[in-house]
Amino acid sequence: MKPRKPESSMQNDNHISVKNLEFSFPLQEPVLKGVNLDVSPGEKVGIIGPNGSGKTTLFLLLAGMLAPDSGYLSVLDSPVKTGSFNSDLGFVFQNPDDQLFCPTVRDDLGFGLLNLGYSKEETDSMIDAYLTRMGMSDLAGRPPHNLSGGEKRMISIAGVIIMNPTVVLLDEPESSLDSRARRQLIEFLRNSSETLLIASHDLEFLLETCDRTALLDSGKICADGSSRKIMGDEPLMNSHGFEKPHSLVPHVEPHHRI
């Protein structure tokens, strides 16, 4: 069985700390320009911003897949080391095909668990429990490439959460989901105990899953606070290419006329 996480890695002032982060790709304009962000244990924080604002790049840096030009990043009070694996951090990629590579769904869900030291019996039990919880037990023996986009998305999320990370980065987790799977994911994330950082263009999804939202644009955090306050600020949202979420618009008149 996977060893219990040491207490020192579970009790920190911040589960994520980003200080003065700078990053640019070779021969390109800077993507991130002095980003600062702290996320406390158990927080669920949404990251919004237009395409190209640096949301995915920030996640790749936190996961150690890219090296910053300057600045400081830490996860669970440990500096992020480029190229190293941190079992306490899970990353759900924007494209589930980047994560699903085993012959069957069961193999994919078990890959990480077996590599973390769980026995075959423990792994099978955990997989069955997760698939039952998600209402997807019938997918266990199917090849991932034969799944629908929404099914791939849910299995890719399960493959990360099942490894019991403390911090999870989710990049557009609601994409390709139908309304039922989307509602299921919202409830799953709302009831989860992990510290979550969720990048999404679906503002209504973030309103339901994240109490706090940070707005990233032009390489900087332009606003950070209550999700309802940030997204309810119409001038702020308009200035960064967003519309105020429909649920925050007073329904004084019918929105649709018959």
Short mmCIF file of the C-alpha atoms (twelve columns), coordinates in Angstrom:
data_MODEL
# 
_entry.id   MODEL 
# 
loop_
_atom_site.group_PDB 
_atom_site.id 
_atom_site.type_symbol 
_atom_site.label_atom_id 
_atom_site.label_alt_id 
_atom_site.label_comp_id 
_atom_site.label_asym_id 
_atom_site.label_seq_id 
_atom_site.Cartn_x 
_atom_site.Cartn_y 
_atom_site.Cartn_z 
_atom_site.pdbx_PDB_model_num 
ATOM 1   C CA . MET A 1   0.000   0.000  0.000   1 
ATOM 2   C CA . LYS A 2   1.127   3.560  -0.677  1 
ATOM 3   C CA . PRO A 3   2.790   5.064  2.439   1 
ATOM 4   C CA . ARG A 4   0.786   7.643  4.372   1 
ATOM 5   C CA . LYS A 5   1.728   11.200 3.516   1 
ATOM 6   C CA . PRO A 6   3.928   12.751 6.200   1 
ATOM 7   C CA . GLU A 7   2.261   15.348 8.387   1 
ATOM 8   C CA . SER A 8   4.745   18.009 7.277   1 
ATOM 9   C CA . SER A 9   3.434   17.757 3.706   1 
ATOM 10  C CA . MET A 10  -0.172  18.091 4.815   1 
ATOM 11  C CA . GLN A 11  0.003   21.155 7.063   1 
ATOM 12  C CA . ASN A 12  1.112   24.311 5.266   1 
ATOM 13  C CA . ASP A 13  0.058   27.920 5.136   1 
ATOM 14  C CA . ASN A 14  -0.329  27.569 1.365   1 
ATOM 15  C CA . HIS A 15  -0.657  24.488 -0.785  1 
ATOM 16  C CA . ILE A 16  0.392   26.534 -3.830  1 
ATOM 17  C CA . SER A 17  2.672   29.576 -3.834  1 
ATOM 18  C CA . VAL A 18  3.699   31.512 -6.922  1 
ATOM 19  C CA . LYS A 19  5.954   34.545 -6.504  1 
ATOM 20  C CA . ASN A 20  7.006   36.952 -9.257  1 
ATOM 21  C CA . LEU A 21  6.781   34.208 -11.897 1 
ATOM 22  C CA . GLU A 22  8.210   35.058 -15.309 1 
ATOM 23  C CA . PHE A 23  8.151   32.770 -18.346 1 
ATOM 24  C CA . SER A 24  8.521   33.001 -22.100 1 
ATOM 25  C CA . PHE A 25  8.966   30.450 -24.865 1 
ATOM 26  C CA . PRO A 26  12.099  30.803 -27.028 1 
ATOM 27  C CA . LEU A 27  11.954  33.766 -29.417 1 
ATOM 28  C CA . GLN A 28  8.463   34.657 -28.160 1 
ATOM 29  C CA . GLU A 29  6.989   37.495 -26.152 1 
ATOM 30  C CA . PRO A 30  6.710   36.769 -22.399 1 
ATOM 31  C CA . VAL A 31  3.710   34.613 -21.503 1 
ATOM 32  C CA . LEU A 32  3.793   35.273 -17.745 1 
ATOM 33  C CA . LYS A 33  5.010   38.586 -16.334 1 
ATOM 34  C CA . GLY A 34  5.389   38.612 -12.580 1 
ATOM 35  C CA . VAL A 35  2.503   36.343 -11.585 1 
ATOM 36  C CA . ASN A 36  1.744   36.066 -7.854  1 
ATOM 37  C CA . LEU A 37  -0.768  33.553 -6.507  1 
ATOM 38  C CA . ASP A 38  -1.265  31.773 -3.177  1 
ATOM 39  C CA . VAL A 39  -3.779  28.973 -2.668  1 
ATOM 40  C CA . SER A 40  -4.643  27.781 0.842   1 
ATOM 41  C CA . PRO A 41  -5.300  24.156 1.826   1 
ATOM 42  C CA . GLY A 42  -8.672  22.952 0.587   1 
ATOM 43  C CA . GLU A 43  -9.383  26.019 -1.549  1 
ATOM 44  C CA . LYS A 44  -11.034 25.627 -4.928  1 
ATOM 45  C CA . VAL A 45  -9.774  28.430 -7.169  1 
ATOM 46  C CA . GLY A 46  -10.906 29.137 -10.712 1 
ATOM 47  C CA . ILE A 47  -8.505  30.617 -13.262 1 
ATOM 48  C CA . ILE A 48  -10.103 32.567 -16.089 1 
ATOM 49  C CA . GLY A 49  -8.576  34.487 -18.952 1 
ATOM 50  C CA . PRO A 50  -8.747  34.790 -22.740 1 
ATOM 51  C CA . ASN A 51  -7.022  32.308 -25.016 1 
ATOM 52  C CA . GLY A 52  -3.269  32.752 -24.858 1 
ATOM 53  C CA . SER A 53  -3.334  34.399 -21.436 1 
ATOM 54  C CA . GLY A 54  -1.048  31.759 -19.903 1 
ATOM 55  C CA . LYS A 55  -3.437  29.512 -17.938 1 
ATOM 56  C CA . THR A 56  -2.098  26.214 -19.288 1 
ATOM 57  C CA . THR A 57  1.468   27.493 -19.129 1 
ATOM 58  C CA . LEU A 58  1.012   28.297 -15.433 1 
ATOM 59  C CA . PHE A 59  -0.209  24.740 -14.831 1 
ATOM 60  C CA . LEU A 60  2.725   23.229 -16.736 1 
ATOM 61  C CA . LEU A 61  5.128   25.268 -14.611 1 
ATOM 62  C CA . LEU A 62  3.449   24.180 -11.363 1 
ATOM 63  C CA . ALA A 63  3.655   20.560 -12.518 1 
ATOM 64  C CA . GLY A 64  7.369   20.910 -13.239 1 
ATOM 65  C CA . MET A 65  6.953   20.337 -16.974 1 
ATOM 66  C CA . LEU A 66  8.406   23.732 -17.847 1 
ATOM 67  C CA . ALA A 67  11.173  25.711 -16.178 1 
ATOM 68  C CA . PRO A 68  10.460  29.331 -15.197 1 
ATOM 69  C CA . ASP A 69  12.683  32.147 -16.403 1 
ATOM 70  C CA . SER A 70  12.570  33.619 -12.917 1 
ATOM 71  C CA . GLY A 71  10.442  33.650 -9.801  1 
ATOM 72  C CA . TYR A 72  9.462   31.022 -7.264  1 
ATOM 73  C CA . LEU A 73  6.920   28.183 -7.277  1 
ATOM 74  C CA . SER A 74  6.116   25.771 -4.468  1 
ATOM 75  C CA . VAL A 75  3.561   23.006 -3.961  1 
ATOM 76  C CA . LEU A 76  2.910   21.807 -0.399  1 
ATOM 77  C CA . ASP A 77  5.753   24.004 0.840   1 
ATOM 78  C CA . SER A 78  8.319   22.303 -1.427  1 
ATOM 79  C CA . PRO A 79  9.938   24.182 -4.340  1 
ATOM 80  C CA . VAL A 80  8.838   22.845 -7.714  1 
ATOM 81  C CA . LYS A 81  11.683  20.987 -9.421  1 
ATOM 82  C CA . THR A 82  11.514  20.892 -13.198 1 
ATOM 83  C CA . GLY A 83  11.286  17.349 -14.523 1 
ATOM 84  C CA . SER A 84  10.553  15.749 -11.147 1 
ATOM 85  C CA . PHE A 85  7.436   13.747 -10.213 1 
ATOM 86  C CA . ASN A 86  5.325   14.810 -7.253  1 
ATOM 87  C CA . SER A 87  2.731   12.203 -6.253  1 
ATOM 88  C CA . ASP A 88  0.940   14.827 -4.129  1 
ATOM 89  C CA . LEU A 89  0.076   16.848 -7.245  1 
ATOM 90  C CA . GLY A 90  -2.314  15.675 -9.948  1 
ATOM 91  C CA . PHE A 91  -2.690  17.289 -13.375 1 
ATOM 92  C CA . VAL A 92  -5.731  16.757 -15.604 1 
ATOM 93  C CA . PHE A 93  -4.674  17.798 -19.108 1 
ATOM 94  C CA . GLN A 94  -6.895  19.796 -21.427 1 
ATOM 95  C CA . ASN A 95  -6.870  16.951 -23.970 1 
ATOM 96  C CA . PRO A 96  -7.718  13.560 -22.405 1 
ATOM 97  C CA . ASP A 97  -5.909  11.772 -25.253 1 
ATOM 98  C CA . ASP A 98  -2.687  13.066 -23.678 1 
ATOM 99  C CA . GLN A 99  -3.442  10.951 -20.589 1 
ATOM 100 C CA . LEU A 100 -5.160  7.792  -21.787 1 
ATOM 101 C CA . PHE A 101 -2.712  5.341  -23.317 1 
ATOM 102 C CA . CYS A 102 -3.370  1.835  -21.899 1 
ATOM 103 C CA . PRO A 103 -5.293  -0.981 -23.649 1 
ATOM 104 C CA . THR A 104 -8.371  -0.677 -21.398 1 
ATOM 105 C CA . VAL A 105 -9.965  1.822  -19.018 1 
ATOM 106 C CA . ARG A 106 -9.168  -0.489 -16.079 1 
ATOM 107 C CA . ASP A 107 -5.507  -0.582 -17.111 1 
ATOM 108 C CA . ASP A 108 -5.410  3.196  -17.378 1 
ATOM 109 C CA . LEU A 109 -6.933  3.755  -13.944 1 
ATOM 110 C CA . GLY A 110 -4.644  1.172  -12.408 1 
ATOM 111 C CA . PHE A 111 -1.406  2.364  -14.011 1 
ATOM 112 C CA . GLY A 112 -0.673  5.106  -11.489 1 
ATOM 113 C CA . LEU A 113 -1.850  3.107  -8.473  1 
ATOM 114 C CA . LEU A 114 0.382   0.142  -9.253  1 
ATOM 115 C CA . ASN A 115 3.349   2.459  -9.737  1 
ATOM 116 C CA . LEU A 116 2.632   4.046  -6.354  1 
ATOM 117 C CA . GLY A 117 2.911   0.651  -4.692  1 
ATOM 118 C CA . TYR A 118 -0.679  -0.492 -4.297  1 
ATOM 119 C CA . SER A 119 -1.295  -4.231 -4.655  1 
ATOM 120 C CA . LYS A 120 -3.310  -5.671 -7.545  1 
ATOM 121 C CA . GLU A 121 -6.191  -6.445 -5.165  1 
ATOM 122 C CA . GLU A 122 -6.206  -2.925 -3.695  1 
ATOM 123 C CA . THR A 123 -5.985  -1.409 -7.161  1 
ATOM 124 C CA . ASP A 124 -8.915  -3.433 -8.501  1 
ATOM 125 C CA . SER A 125 -11.023 -2.552 -5.457  1 
ATOM 126 C CA . MET A 126 -10.308 1.181  -5.820  1 
ATOM 127 C CA . ILE A 127 -11.034 1.118  -9.550  1 
ATOM 128 C CA . ASP A 128 -14.368 -0.658 -9.036  1 
ATOM 129 C CA . ALA A 129 -15.343 1.846  -6.338  1 
ATOM 130 C CA . TYR A 130 -14.495 4.855  -8.507  1 
ATOM 131 C CA . LEU A 131 -16.248 3.538  -11.604 1 
ATOM 132 C CA . THR A 132 -19.345 2.726  -9.547  1 
ATOM 133 C CA . ARG A 133 -19.296 6.179  -7.982  1 
ATOM 134 C CA . MET A 134 -19.128 7.731  -11.445 1 
ATOM 135 C CA . GLY A 135 -21.760 5.409  -12.920 1 
ATOM 136 C CA . MET A 136 -19.271 4.137  -15.502 1 
ATOM 137 C CA . SER A 137 -18.665 0.524  -14.427 1 
ATOM 138 C CA . ASP A 138 -19.580 -0.697 -17.916 1 
ATOM 139 C CA . LEU A 139 -16.515 1.088  -19.342 1 
ATOM 140 C CA . ALA A 140 -13.905 -0.895 -17.389 1 
ATOM 141 C CA . GLY A 141 -12.975 -3.272 -20.198 1 
ATOM 142 C CA . ARG A 142 -13.285 -0.866 -23.107 1 
ATOM 143 C CA . PRO A 143 -10.316 0.635  -25.006 1 
ATOM 144 C CA . PRO A 144 -10.029 4.364  -24.215 1 
ATOM 145 C CA . HIS A 145 -9.830  5.278  -27.908 1 
ATOM 146 C CA . ASN A 146 -13.350 3.869  -28.374 1 
ATOM 147 C CA . LEU A 147 -14.873 6.151  -25.739 1 
ATOM 148 C CA . SER A 148 -16.792 9.334  -26.451 1 
ATOM 149 C CA . GLY A 149 -15.106 12.664 -25.752 1 
ATOM 150 C CA . GLY A 150 -17.086 13.077 -22.532 1 
ATOM 151 C CA . GLU A 151 -16.295 9.540  -21.368 1 
ATOM 152 C CA . LYS A 152 -12.608 10.113 -22.030 1 
ATOM 153 C CA . ARG A 153 -12.768 13.307 -20.013 1 
ATOM 154 C CA . MET A 154 -14.358 11.632 -16.982 1 
ATOM 155 C CA . ILE A 155 -11.921 8.704  -17.082 1 
ATOM 156 C CA . SER A 156 -8.926  11.054 -17.356 1 
ATOM 157 C CA . ILE A 157 -10.142 12.938 -14.267 1 
ATOM 158 C CA . ALA A 158 -10.723 9.672  -12.395 1 
ATOM 159 C CA . GLY A 159 -7.229  8.494  -13.330 1 
ATOM 160 C CA . VAL A 160 -5.757  11.487 -11.507 1 
ATOM 161 C CA . ILE A 161 -8.093  11.702 -8.492  1 
ATOM 162 C CA . ILE A 162 -7.859  7.970  -7.790  1 
ATOM 163 C CA . MET A 163 -4.158  8.391  -6.900  1 
ATOM 164 C CA . ASN A 164 -5.136  10.513 -3.887  1 
ATOM 165 C CA . PRO A 165 -3.234  13.713 -4.677  1 
ATOM 166 C CA . THR A 166 -3.447  16.639 -2.253  1 
ATOM 167 C CA . VAL A 167 -3.419  19.299 -4.981  1 
ATOM 168 C CA . VAL A 168 -5.088  18.918 -8.386  1 
ATOM 169 C CA . LEU A 169 -4.729  21.124 -11.453 1 
ATOM 170 C CA . LEU A 170 -7.642  20.777 -13.902 1 
ATOM 171 C CA . ASP A 171 -7.370  22.340 -17.359 1 
ATOM 172 C CA . GLU A 172 -10.822 22.787 -18.957 1 
ATOM 173 C CA . PRO A 173 -12.252 19.731 -17.118 1 
ATOM 174 C CA . GLU A 174 -15.830 20.322 -18.261 1 
ATOM 175 C CA . SER A 175 -15.108 20.310 -22.015 1 
ATOM 176 C CA . SER A 176 -16.900 17.637 -24.092 1 
ATOM 177 C CA . LEU A 177 -19.266 16.744 -21.241 1 
ATOM 178 C CA . ASP A 178 -23.005 16.445 -21.747 1 
ATOM 179 C CA . SER A 179 -25.297 18.097 -19.206 1 
ATOM 180 C CA . ARG A 180 -25.610 15.002 -16.999 1 
ATOM 181 C CA . ALA A 181 -21.848 14.341 -16.859 1 
ATOM 182 C CA . ARG A 182 -21.203 18.048 -16.302 1 
ATOM 183 C CA . ARG A 183 -23.571 18.082 -13.312 1 
ATOM 184 C CA . GLN A 184 -21.957 14.909 -11.991 1 
ATOM 185 C CA . LEU A 185 -18.503 16.497 -12.246 1 
ATOM 186 C CA . ILE A 186 -19.668 19.683 -10.509 1 
ATOM 187 C CA . GLU A 187 -21.003 17.692 -7.563  1 
ATOM 188 C CA . PHE A 188 -17.852 15.564 -7.480  1 
ATOM 189 C CA . LEU A 189 -15.565 18.607 -7.343  1 
ATOM 190 C CA . ARG A 190 -17.723 20.483 -4.832  1 
ATOM 191 C CA . ASN A 191 -17.550 17.544 -2.449  1 
ATOM 192 C CA . SER A 192 -13.857 16.801 -2.970  1 
ATOM 193 C CA . SER A 193 -11.320 17.497 -0.223  1 
ATOM 194 C CA . GLU A 194 -8.397  18.236 -2.539  1 
ATOM 195 C CA . THR A 195 -7.003  21.701 -3.126  1 
ATOM 196 C CA . LEU A 196 -8.136  22.543 -6.669  1 
ATOM 197 C CA . LEU A 197 -6.933  24.969 -9.314  1 
ATOM 198 C CA . ILE A 198 -9.364  24.912 -12.250 1 
ATOM 199 C CA . ALA A 199 -8.803  26.718 -15.555 1 
ATOM 200 C CA . SER A 200 -11.970 27.146 -17.600 1 
ATOM 201 C CA . HIS A 201 -13.845 29.384 -20.025 1 
ATOM 202 C CA . ASP A 202 -17.142 28.091 -18.612 1 
ATOM 203 C CA . LEU A 203 -17.900 30.777 -16.053 1 
ATOM 204 C CA . GLU A 204 -21.100 29.125 -14.841 1 
ATOM 205 C CA . PHE A 205 -19.145 25.935 -14.154 1 
ATOM 206 C CA . LEU A 206 -16.627 27.874 -12.066 1 
ATOM 207 C CA . LEU A 207 -19.363 29.723 -10.185 1 
ATOM 208 C CA . GLU A 208 -20.667 26.352 -9.019  1 
ATOM 209 C CA . THR A 209 -17.311 24.791 -8.158  1 
ATOM 210 C CA . CYS A 210 -15.027 27.618 -6.998  1 
ATOM 211 C CA . ASP A 211 -15.647 30.231 -4.313  1 
ATOM 212 C CA . ARG A 212 -12.595 32.169 -5.517  1 
ATOM 213 C CA . THR A 213 -11.489 33.180 -9.014  1 
ATOM 214 C CA . ALA A 214 -8.324  34.777 -10.379 1 
ATOM 215 C CA . LEU A 215 -8.363  36.592 -13.722 1 
ATOM 216 C CA . LEU A 216 -5.196  36.112 -15.785 1 
ATOM 217 C CA . ASP A 217 -4.603  38.344 -18.793 1 
ATOM 218 C CA . SER A 218 -1.579  39.754 -20.592 1 
ATOM 219 C CA . GLY A 219 0.637   37.593 -18.413 1 
ATOM 220 C CA . LYS A 220 -0.557  38.986 -15.082 1 
ATOM 221 C CA . ILE A 221 -3.198  38.354 -12.423 1 
ATOM 222 C CA . CYS A 222 -5.533  41.294 -13.028 1 
ATOM 223 C CA . ALA A 223 -8.112  40.451 -10.360 1 
ATOM 224 C CA . ASP A 224 -8.414  37.900 -7.570  1 
ATOM 225 C CA . GLY A 225 -11.282 37.408 -5.150  1 
ATOM 226 C CA . SER A 226 -14.775 36.049 -4.673  1 
ATOM 227 C CA . SER A 227 -15.993 34.338 -7.856  1 
ATOM 228 C CA . ARG A 228 -19.337 36.107 -7.718  1 
ATOM 229 C CA . LYS A 229 -17.689 39.464 -7.125  1 
ATOM 230 C CA . ILE A 230 -15.119 39.071 -9.908  1 
ATOM 231 C CA . MET A 231 -17.566 37.716 -12.482 1 
ATOM 232 C CA . GLY A 232 -20.313 40.094 -11.388 1 
ATOM 233 C CA . ASP A 233 -18.114 43.115 -12.170 1 
ATOM 234 C CA . GLU A 234 -19.398 43.799 -15.682 1 
ATOM 235 C CA . PRO A 235 -16.864 46.532 -16.607 1 
ATOM 236 C CA . LEU A 236 -14.005 44.273 -15.451 1 
ATOM 237 C CA . MET A 237 -15.321 41.285 -17.374 1 
ATOM 238 C CA . ASN A 238 -15.969 43.287 -20.535 1 
ATOM 239 C CA . SER A 239 -12.499 44.821 -20.444 1 
ATOM 240 C CA . HIS A 240 -10.990 41.318 -20.609 1 
ATOM 241 C CA . GLY A 241 -13.271 39.934 -23.294 1 
ATOM 242 C CA . PHE A 242 -15.852 38.195 -21.092 1 
ATOM 243 C CA . GLU A 243 -19.565 38.581 -20.615 1 
ATOM 244 C CA . LYS A 244 -21.111 38.673 -17.184 1 
ATOM 245 C CA . PRO A 245 -22.432 35.151 -16.455 1 
ATOM 246 C CA . HIS A 246 -26.112 34.714 -17.239 1 
ATOM 247 C CA . SER A 247 -26.894 33.548 -13.690 1 
ATOM 248 C CA . LEU A 248 -25.622 36.863 -12.275 1 
ATOM 249 C CA . VAL A 249 -27.803 39.000 -14.550 1 
ATOM 250 C CA . PRO A 250 -31.064 40.083 -12.813 1 
ATOM 251 C CA . HIS A 251 -34.018 38.594 -14.673 1 
ATOM 252 C CA . VAL A 252 -36.140 41.743 -14.707 1 
ATOM 253 C CA . GLU A 253 -37.544 40.915 -18.147 1 
ATOM 254 C CA . PRO A 254 -37.925 37.534 -19.866 1 
ATOM 255 C CA . HIS A 255 -34.789 36.578 -21.747 1 
ATOM 256 C CA . HIS A 256 -36.731 34.800 -24.455 1 
ATOM 257 C CA . ARG A 257 -39.938 35.928 -26.122 1 
ATOM 258 C CA . ILE A 258 -42.345 33.438 -27.628 1 
# 
